[in-house]
Amino acid sequence: MVFTEIYDPVPGEGSVVTSLLTEEHGKTRLTVTAKYPSLEIRDFVINTGMEKGAAISYDHLEQVAMELQNR
């Protein structure tokens, strides 16, 4: 899945995010890559603390996937 992510405090057109799901040893691996229009914008986003928020979101996604698997 490829989409454009716009983070309101960041100037510009946003980042292009690619999410790739692959099977690995019977499990699903999610690889997410974000491409920013410049190093300055990338660094700005990193310095917002978004890494912690993303980790929380991925933990919740894992919980939902496990619940669906157990149905």
Secondary structure, DSSP 8 states (H G I E B T S, - for coil): -EEEE--TTS-SS-EEEEEEEEEETTEEEEEEEEE-SSHHHHHHHHTTTHHHHHHHHHHHHHHHHHHHHT-
